[in-house]
Amino acid sequence: MGSHFDRYDWWDPEGLLLGLHTLLDPLRVPYFRSTLERVLPSGGRVLDVGCGGGFVSRELTSAGFDVVGVDISHAAVTAAGEVGAGMVVAGEGEHLPFGDGQFDAVVCTEVLEHVRTPAQVLSEIGRVLRVGGALLFSTPHRTRLSRFVLIDLAQRFPPTRVLPASLHEWDRLIRPDELERMLGRRRFRVEQTVDYTLAVDGMVGAVTALAALKRRRISHAQAGERIRLRAGPRLALGYLGHATLMDDGGRSGGASAIPPESGSRQSVSVDWPT
């Protein structure tokens, strides 16, 4: 992700990345927060994998959760640290710099579609998560709508092209059933998946907003606000959900976390408030 985003200012009011915040966070942050409040023990530890500039980490930290963010981009780590997104460290999702079973919950949002080996990232998440812990995820769906909006409109069509041409590759997007199979092989049980799509007038709004953004009549943040999303299973653009890490016997407690796959990893010690 660093190669895509290091050149951008994460919190620039006129910048590209703040549009991600205004577009997705009204949907994903309330879901993550309510889910964590329901499943997380008091004083639970949360890891945000691929935290970027700290959009989600900051919201969860402000809500009172003990959050650590990790991102491959040093620019993102710096940006997240400057806005109060909790403790933030540099590291790869494929080789997380933390000990086994160190976290009670992991958030992985808009990350899996960008990494070369999402299965390895999920294995590492299972390693650093305690048995019985929760994985909260969101990612674009691989549907005709996502191809049209994310790839054709936002990355290819000249009048509405506002994203880097290689940011999303449609054949690397992951369907919910594919993600569930990958998670199942790593002892996760998917508890819920919620599709999201454009609001009723969203397609017209999306085209209009992208065209206005392309002509620099509005900012990325304003465009994100105008492209409205809603939960709904028809013509899904993306999905979010959560899963529980089970032990070898299919129980959400008892055994140690998943062993790591091969690869070097430097451990980071995390001091939690007492």
BELCOR-V485407 format. One record per residue. N is the residue number from 1. RES is the residue in one letter. PSI is psi in radians with two decimals (none if undefined). Layout:
# BELCOR-V485407
N_RES_PSI + N_RES_PSI
This chain:
# BELCOR-V485407
1_M_-0.52 + 2_G_-0.68 + 3_S_-0.51 + 4_H_-0.71 + 5_F_-0.15 + 6_D_-0.46 + 7_R_-0.10 + 8_Y_2.63 + 9_D_2.02 + 10_W_-0.58 + 11_W_0.32 + 12_D_2.09 + 13_P_-0.46 + 14_E_0.03 + 15_G_2.91 + 16_L_-0.79 + 17_L_-0.49 + 18_L_-0.40 + 19_G_-0.59 + 20_L_-0.71 + 21_H_-0.86 + 22_T_-0.43 + 23_L_-0.86 + 24_L_-0.58 + 25_D_-0.53 + 26_P_-0.36 + 27_L_-0.85 + 28_R_-0.63 + 29_V_-0.81 + 30_P_-0.65 + 31_Y_-0.83 + 32_F_-0.76 + 33_R_-0.81 + 34_S_-0.64 + 35_T_-0.77 + 36_L_-0.70 + 37_E_-0.50 + 38_R_-0.66 + 39_V_-0.26 + 40_L_2.36 + 41_P_2.78 + 42_S_2.28 + 43_G_0.27 + 44_G_2.71 + 45_R_2.32 + 46_V_2.30 + 47_L_2.28 + 48_D_1.82 + 49_V_2.18 + 50_G_0.86 + 51_C_-0.26 + 52_G_-2.45 + 53_G_0.12 + 54_G_0.38 + 55_F_-0.94 + 56_V_-0.72 + 57_S_-0.73 + 58_R_-0.74 + 59_E_-0.74 + 60_L_-0.63 + 61_T_-0.76 + 62_S_-0.49 + 63_A_-0.03 + 64_G_0.08 + 65_F_2.61 + 66_D_1.82 + 67_V_2.39 + 68_V_2.29 + 69_G_2.58 + 70_V_2.40 + 71_D_2.58 + 72_I_-0.40 + 73_S_2.10 + 74_H_-0.58 + 75_A_-0.70 + 76_A_-0.73 + 77_V_-0.77 + 78_T_-0.80 + 79_A_-0.75 + 80_A_-0.69 + 81_G_-0.49 + 82_E_-0.25 + 83_V_0.26 + 84_G_0.73 + 85_A_0.43 + 86_G_-2.88 + 87_M_2.33 + 88_V_2.31 + 89_V_2.78 + 90_A_2.42 + 91_G_2.81 + 92_E_2.52 + 93_G_-0.53 + 94_E_-0.32 + 95_H_1.31 + 96_L_2.35 + 97_P_0.89 + 98_F_2.81 + 99_G_2.92 + 100_D_2.41 + 101_G_0.52 + 102_Q_-0.32 + 103_F_2.63 + 104_D_-0.37 + 105_A_2.62 + 106_V_2.35 + 107_V_2.28 + 108_C_1.71 + 109_T_2.16 + 110_E_0.86 + 111_V_-0.82 + 112_L_-0.50 + 113_E_-0.18 + 114_H_-0.31 + 115_V_2.68 + 116_R_-0.54 + 117_T_1.33 + 118_P_-0.54 + 119_A_-0.69 + 120_Q_-0.67 + 121_V_-0.75 + 122_L_-0.64 + 123_S_-0.74 + 124_E_-0.67 + 125_I_-0.76 + 126_G_-0.53 + 127_R_-0.78 + 128_V_-0.18 + 129_L_2.42 + 130_R_2.66 + 131_V_2.31 + 132_G_-0.14 + 133_G_2.93 + 134_A_2.39 + 135_L_2.17 + 136_L_2.28 + 137_F_2.72 + 138_S_2.55 + 139_T_2.69 + 140_P_2.56 + 141_H_2.70 + 142_R_1.50 + 143_T_2.98 + 144_R_-0.61 + 145_L_-0.78 + 146_S_-0.64 + 147_R_-0.74 + 148_F_-0.79 + 149_V_-0.93 + 150_L_-0.75 + 151_I_-1.04 + 152_D_-0.94 + 153_L_-0.93 + 154_A_-0.37 + 155_Q_-0.34 + 156_R_-0.78 + 157_F_2.03 + 158_P_-0.76 + 159_P_-0.35 + 160_T_0.09 + 161_R_2.00 + 162_V_-0.12 + 163_L_2.71 + 164_P_2.45 + 165_A_-0.47 + 166_S_0.20 + 167_L_-0.84 + 168_H_2.33 + 169_E_2.05 + 170_W_-0.67 + 171_D_-0.11 + 172_R_-0.06 + 173_L_2.66 + 174_I_2.19 + 175_R_2.72 + 176_P_-0.69 + 177_D_-0.59 + 178_E_-0.74 + 179_L_-0.71 + 180_E_-0.67 + 181_R_-0.75 + 182_M_-0.73 + 183_L_-0.71 + 184_G_-0.63 + 185_R_-0.18 + 186_R_0.42 + 187_R_0.48 + 188_F_2.49 + 189_R_2.07 + 190_V_2.17 + 191_E_-0.56 + 192_Q_2.46 + 193_T_2.26 + 194_V_2.07 + 195_D_2.61 + 196_Y_2.67 + 197_T_-3.09 + 198_L_2.60 + 199_A_3.03 + 200_V_-0.76 + 201_D_0.35 + 202_G_-0.60 + 203_M_-0.81 + 204_V_-0.75 + 205_G_-0.67 + 206_A_-0.83 + 207_V_-0.77 + 208_T_-0.77 + 209_A_-0.74 + 210_L_-0.68 + 211_A_-0.73 + 212_A_-0.66 + 213_L_-0.74 + 214_K_-0.64 + 215_R_0.09 + 216_R_0.56 + 217_R_-0.37 + 218_I_2.88 + 219_S_2.95 + 220_H_-0.70 + 221_A_-0.74 + 222_Q_-0.66 + 223_A_-0.74 + 224_G_-0.64 + 225_E_-0.56 + 226_R_-0.44 + 227_I_1.62 + 228_R_2.40 + 229_L_2.76 + 230_R_2.71 + 231_A_2.39 + 232_G_2.44 + 233_P_-0.22 + 234_R_2.36 + 235_L_0.93 + 236_A_2.41 + 237_L_-0.58 + 238_G_-3.05 + 239_Y_2.77 + 240_L_2.85 + 241_G_-2.96 + 242_H_2.72 + 243_A_2.76 + 244_T_2.38 + 245_L_2.11 + 246_M_2.86 + 247_D_-3.07 + 248_D_-0.45 + 249_G_0.15 + 250_G_0.32 + 251_R_2.68 + 252_S_0.83 + 253_G_2.71 + 254_G_-1.32 + 255_A_2.95 + 256_S_2.92 + 257_A_2.94 + 258_I_2.37 + 259_P_2.62 + 260_P_2.66 + 261_E_2.95 + 262_S_2.60 + 263_G_2.60 + 264_S_2.64 + 265_R_2.31 + 266_Q_2.19 + 267_S_2.43 + 268_V_2.24 + 269_S_2.31 + 270_V_2.09 + 271_D_2.06 + 272_W_2.57 + 273_P_2.49 + 274_T_none
